[in-house]
Amino acid sequence: MKDQQIETSDQFAVRQAKLEELRGKGIDPFRTNWDQTHTSAEAAGAWIEDEENSPVVSCAGRLVAIRKMGKASFARILDRAGTLQIYMKKDIVGEEAYDLFKKSLDLGDFIGMRGTLFKTKTGEITLRVQEFSLVSKSLRPLPEKWHGLQDDDQIYRQRYLDLISNEDSRKVFQTRSKIIRCIRNYLESKDFTEVETPILTSEAGGAAARPFTTHFNALDCPFYLRIALELYLKRLLVAGMDRVFEIGRNFRNEGLSRRHNPEFTMLEVYQAYSDYRGMMELIHGMVQAICEEVLGTTKITRYDETVIELGGEWREARYKDLIIEKTGDPEWFSRSKEEKLAWCEEEEIEVDPNREDFEVTNAVFEKRIEPTLIQPTFVTHVPKELVPLAKISPDDPDTVEVFELCINGQEIAPAYSEQNDPAVQRQQLERQAGEEQQKIDEDFLLALEHGMPPAGGMGVGIDRLIIMLTGVPSIRDVILFPSLKPIPKDQ
C-alpha cells in the first residue's frame, strides 16, 4: 500500500506538471461546457452503412483506454451510456492537436470530440475524430483497467472509482434506478398518490428501533431522524387520502452488517378498504412487474448460483407451523420460557435470557428459519406482541393479520391489516412503549380518534429487494455511499 501511495504521488506530480504546461500554452484544462449531441450508445445507433454520408456526432466522456501509435491512435471513452471507441489521426485533427493528444492527455481525462462514424475491420463502430478538446484534466490515476478496486473498504469509500472501473457495479446502480422508477409507475397505475412526510420528528414512532437524536435549535427541543414512515402516512388515511405511498430514507441507530445499514430506503404503502391479503396481491404484482419490465426474467441467480423463482404463485406458511416444524415440538407454544431457552442453548442459538418469551421464539425464527426461506414465502399470523400496529386475527387471538414476505433468506416486506380502533391501538402502543422505553405519539392517537378507514399497509425494504433482484451478496453493494467509520486523520 505504501509503494502504491508513492507511485500515485509520483503520477500526481507528473500530471500536475502537464496541467501547468497546458495553462502556459493558453489552454484551459477545465472547460465550462461541451456541446454533446450524442451519448456513446446514441452515437453507435447513428451509424449508417453509407459512411461517406455518416452524420457528424459530438460526444464527451472520460478516457479509459489509450493505444497510441505513430500517426494514428485508438482510444475509448466512458460516459453514462457505456463506452465508445474513438480514432484519432494526425492528418485529420492536425499536427498540433495530435501532439497534444499524445503528450498531454492521460487516462482519466475528460474530452469532447466531434466526428463521423465508421466500422473497423473487427466490426466495432468507431468515432473518427475531426476535432477534440480537453474539457477536464484528471490529476490522479484511475484503478487498473482489468482489476479495478480490490479492497472492499476502498470500493465503498471511493465509490466513484468503483463505478469508473467496474461495469458490474455500474449496472447494479442503473438497475436500482430502474426498479424504483418501475415501483413508482406501478403504484401510480393503481391510483396511489406519492407523498412526502417529515424526516425530522418530535417522536420516534412506527417501529421498535433506536433513533438518531438531534437538537432542533429554533424550537429548543430534541428531535429524531425518523425510524419509520408509518404514522404520518396513516394520518393521511384519516384525512381521506385512500391510497398513498412514500419512498424515503429511514434511520436506525443500530448495527452494521451485510444486511443492515443505519440509513436505508423504504417504501411504505397504505390502501383504505383493504387488508393484509390485499397487500399480498399488491407486492406479488409489483415484483412481477419489475421482473417483466426491468429484468426480463422471473429467475434470479444469486451470488452463490442459487436460482430464485419469482414467477407463479408464492408459498404461504403460518409462523407457528414453521416454528413447530423447526423445533419438532407440537407443544412449543405452551412450553415455559426456560424450556425454550434450554432448547436454544442445545441448538447454539444465542438469546438473551432476559428477553420476553415471544422474543425467544422469534430468535428461533430469525436465526434458524428465515435464512432458509430462499424462495418467496408469505409468513402469516405473526404473534401479536411483535406487531402492535396490526389487527388481531379473528381465528387466533394470539396472532395478528400480518405477513412477512421472505425471499433470499431475509424479510423483504412486512404487511398488516392496520389497527384502526384507537382504544386497542393505545393499549398496544403503551405496552410497546413500556418495553422499549419509548414515548407514545399522542398526536397520532388523536388523529385515529377522528376515524381511520380499514386499511392494508406494507413496508418494502428497497435495499434488500434490490439485493435479491440483482443477486449481490451485501447491502453495501446496492447503496452508493454506505455508512463507514471515518478514517483517522493521521492515516
Residue pairs with C-beta under 8 A, 6 or more apart in sequence:
8 140
8 141
11 140
11 141
12 139
12 140
15 106
15 137
15 138
15 139
15 140
16 139
18 104
18 106
18 137
19 29
19 137
19 139
21 104
22 29
22 104
22 134
22 137
23 29
27 100
27 134
29 134
29 136
29 137
30 135
30 136
30 137
31 112
31 133
31 134
31 135
31 136
34 58
34 60
34 112
34 133
34 135
35 58
35 112
36 58
36 59
36 60
36 112
37 57
37 58
37 59
38 46
38 57
38 58
38 59
39 59
39 79
39 80
39 81
39 82
40 59
40 61
40 77
40 78
40 79
40 81
40 82
40 83
40 84
41 81
41 82
42 57
42 81
43 57
43 59
43 84
43 117
43 125
43 127
44 84
44 117
44 125
46 55
46 57
46 117
47 54
47 117
47 118
47 119
47 125
48 54
48 55
48 117
51 116
51 117
51 118
51 119
54 116
54 117
54 118
55 116
55 117
56 114
56 115
56 116
56 130
57 114
57 115
57 116
57 117
57 127
58 112
58 113
58 114
59 77
59 79
59 84
59 86
59 112
59 113
59 114
59 127
60 77
60 79
60 110
60 111
60 112
60 113
60 135
61 77
61 78
61 79
61 83
61 84
61 110
61 111
62 77
62 78
62 79
62 108
62 109
62 110
62 138
62 164
63 75
63 76
63 77
63 105
63 106
63 107
63 108
63 109
63 110
63 111
64 76
64 77
64 78
64 83
64 107
64 108
64 142
64 145
64 164
65 75
65 76
65 107
65 145
66 73
66 74
66 75
66 76
66 105
66 107
67 73
67 74
67 75
68 102
71 89
71 90
71 91
71 98
72 87
72 88
72 89
72 90
73 87
73 88
73 101
73 102
74 85
74 86
74 87
74 88
74 126
75 85
75 86
75 88
76 83
76 84
76 85
76 86
77 83
77 84
77 86
77 111
77 113
78 164
84 125
84 126
84 127
85 120
85 124
85 125
85 126
85 127
86 113
86 115
86 126
86 127
86 129
87 118
87 126
87 127
87 128
87 129
88 98
88 101
88 129
88 132
89 98
89 128
89 129
90 98
92 128
92 129
92 130
93 101
93 129
93 130
93 131
93 132
97 131
97 132
100 134
101 132
104 134
105 111
105 134
106 137
106 138
106 141
107 138
107 141
107 142
108 138
108 140
108 141
108 142
109 134
109 136
109 137
109 138
110 134
110 135
110 136
110 138
111 132
111 133
111 134
111 135
112 132
112 133
112 135
113 127
113 129
113 130
113 131
113 132
113 133
114 129
114 130
114 131
114 132
115 127
115 128
115 129
115 130
115 131
116 127
116 128
116 130
117 125
117 126
117 127
117 128
118 125
118 126
118 128
119 125
119 126
120 126
142 161
142 164
142 165
143 149
143 161
143 164
143 165
144 165
145 165
148 162
148 165
148 166
149 155
149 158
149 161
149 162
149 165
149 166
152 476
153 484
154 161
155 162
155 169
156 162
156 476
156 481
156 482
156 484
157 484
157 487
159 480
159 481
162 169
163 169
163 170
163 173
169 477
172 466
172 470
172 472
172 477
172 478
173 478
173 480
175 294
175 295
175 466
175 469
175 470
176 466
176 470
176 478
178 294
179 290
179 294
179 462
179 465
179 466
179 469
180 247
180 462
182 289
182 290
182 293
182 294
183 247
183 267
183 286
183 290
183 460
183 462
184 194
184 247
186 285
186 286
186 289
186 290
187 194
187 245
187 269
187 286
188 194
190 243
190 282
191 243
192 243
192 244
192 245
192 269
192 271
193 241
193 243
193 244
193 245
194 244
194 245
194 246
194 247
195 233
195 236
195 241
195 244
195 245
195 246
196 246
196 248
197 226
197 229
197 232
197 233
197 246
197 248
198 226
198 232
199 225
199 226
199 248
199 249
199 251
200 214
200 216
200 223
200 224
200 225
200 226
201 223
201 224
201 225
201 226
202 221
202 223
202 224
203 224
203 439
203 440
203 441
203 443
204 211
204 224
204 226
204 227
204 438
204 439
205 227
205 228
205 230
205 231
205 429
205 438
205 439
205 440
205 441
205 444
206 226
206 227
206 228
206 229
206 230
206 231
206 389
207 227
207 228
207 230
207 252
208 432
208 435
208 436
208 438
209 227
209 228
209 252
209 253
209 254
210 227
210 252
210 253
210 254
211 224
211 225
211 226
211 227
211 251
211 252
211 253
212 224
212 225
212 251
212 252
212 253
212 262
213 222
213 223
213 224
213 253
214 222
214 223
214 224
214 225
215 221
215 222
215 223
216 222
216 223
225 251
226 250
226 251
227 250
227 251
227 252
228 250
228 266
228 268
228 459
229 246
229 248
229 250
229 266
229 268
229 459
230 268
230 389
230 457
230 459
231 441
231 444
233 244
233 245
233 246
233 268
233 270
233 457
234 270
234 418
234 444
234 447
234 448
234 452
234 455
234 457
235 444
235 447
236 244
236 270
237 244
237 270
237 272
237 418
237 452
237 453
237 455
238 447
238 448
238 450
238 451
238 452
242 271
242 272
242 273
242 453
243 269
243 270
243 271
243 272
244 269
244 270
245 267
245 268
245 269
245 270
246 267
246 268
247 265
247 266
247 267
247 462
248 265
248 266
249 263
249 264
249 265
249 266
250 263
250 264
250 265
250 266
251 262
251 263
252 262
252 264
253 262
254 260
254 262
256 262
256 483
257 475
258 473
258 474
258 475
258 476
259 410
259 464
259 474
259 475
260 475
261 463
261 475
261 476
261 479
261 482
261 483
262 483
263 483
264 461
264 462
264 463
264 475
264 479
265 461
265 462
265 463
266 459
266 460
266 461
266 462
267 459
267 460
267 462
268 457
268 458
268 459
268 460
269 279
269 282
269 457
269 458
269 460
270 418
270 455
270 456
270 457
270 458
271 278
271 279
271 282
271 455
271 456
271 457
272 453
272 454
272 455
273 453
273 454
273 455
274 454
274 455
274 456
275 391
275 401
275 417
275 454
275 455
275 456
276 380
276 390
276 401
276 402
276 403
276 415
276 416
276 417
276 456
277 456
278 456
279 403
279 415
279 416
279 456
279 457
279 458
280 378
280 403
280 415
282 456
282 458
283 405
283 413
283 415
283 458
283 460
284 314
287 310
287 376
287 465
288 298
288 310
288 311
290 469
291 297
291 298
291 310
291 311
292 298
294 469
295 469
298 309
298 310
298 311
298 312
299 307
299 308
299 309
299 310
299 311
300 307
300 308
300 310
300 468
300 469
300 471
301 307
301 308
301 471
302 308
302 374
302 408
302 471
303 471
303 472
303 473
306 374
308 374
308 375
308 376
308 407
308 408
308 468
309 375
309 376
310 376
310 407
314 375
314 376
314 377
314 378
314 405
315 375
315 376
315 377
315 378
316 377
316 378
316 380
316 403
317 377
317 378
317 379
317 380
318 379
318 380
318 381
319 365
319 379
319 380
319 381
319 382
319 383
319 399
320 333
320 381
320 399
322 365
322 369
322 379
323 332
323 333
323 361
323 364
323 365
323 369
324 330
324 332
324 333
326 364
326 368
326 369
327 343
327 364
329 335
329 343
332 340
332 361
333 361
337 356
337 357
337 360
340 357
340 360
340 361
340 364
341 351
341 353
341 360
344 350
344 351
344 360
344 363
344 364
347 368
349 363
349 364
349 367
349 368
350 363
350 367
351 359
351 360
351 363
355 363
356 385
356 435
358 383
358 385
358 386
361 383
362 383
362 386
370 406
370 409
370 410
370 411
371 409
371 410
372 409
373 379
373 406
373 407
373 409
374 407
374 408
374 409
375 407
376 405
376 406
376 407
377 405
377 406
377 407
378 403
378 404
378 405
379 403
379 404
379 405
379 406
380 402
380 403
381 393
381 396
381 399
381 400
381 401
381 402
382 390
382 399
382 400
382 402
382 403
382 404
383 398
383 399
383 400
384 390
384 392
384 397
384 398
384 399
384 400
384 428
385 431
386 400
386 402
387 400
387 402
387 414
387 416
388 419
388 425
388 428
388 429
388 431
388 432
389 416
389 418
389 419
389 425
389 428
389 457
390 400
390 401
390 402
390 416
390 417
390 418
390 419
391 400
391 401
391 416
391 417
391 418
391 419
391 420
392 399
392 400
392 401
392 424
393 399
393 400
393 401
400 416
400 417
401 416
401 417
402 414
402 415
402 416
402 417
403 414
403 415
404 411
404 413
404 414
405 411
405 412
405 413
405 414
405 415
406 412
407 468
408 464
408 467
408 468
410 464
411 461
411 464
412 460
412 461
412 464
412 465
412 468
413 458
413 459
413 460
413 461
413 465
414 458
414 459
415 456
415 457
415 458
415 459
416 456
416 457
416 458
417 454
417 455
417 456
418 452
418 454
418 455
418 456
418 457
419 425
419 428
420 448
420 451
420 452
420 453
420 454
420 455
422 445
422 448
422 449
425 445
425 448
426 440
426 445
429 440
429 441
429 445
430 440
432 438
433 439
433 440
463 475
463 478
463 479
464 475
466 478
467 473
467 474
467 475
467 477
467 478
470 477
470 478
472 478
475 482
476 482
